[in-house]
């Protein structure tokens, strides 16, 4: 009986928590943010939604990440007063739908193709961004479900 309660709890957690989780996209997948990689093909193979994150991983000092508009992206020249991200583990929250552009401003890396454009879609149905439920609230709901499952296991 306890096993049955645990299975029910796991199913409920899967139904409640999994749909509200956003996706973390590691730019370049296991290759990371580097030269000689086809970021056009990479971005076309993905689906990006409001609430997702882009993660740029690279050796600190070797590259950087500039957020850009279309003109800056095409010319590989950052806009005035735009500071690059330089940590080597840069995380960008995708907060609004539409086209987003990023490039490396080190040397001529952008001209060599080290740039990526992503098309961000509306939040997924049931996602925290779509429903207004914060990640903290989602974690709280998950914790309540697990606590309830443990209660059932102890009582039954």
Secondary structure as UniProt FT lines:
FT   HELIX           2..17
FT   HELIX           18..20
FT   STRAND          24..26
FT   TURN            27..28
FT   HELIX           29..31
FT   HELIX           39..44
FT   STRAND          48..49
FT   TURN            50..51
FT   STRAND          53..57
FT   TURN            61..62
FT   STRAND          65..68
FT   HELIX           70..75
FT   TURN            80..81
FT   STRAND          89..93
FT   STRAND          98..103
FT   TURN            107..113
FT   STRAND          115..121
FT   TURN            125..126
FT   HELIX           128..131
FT   HELIX           135..155
//
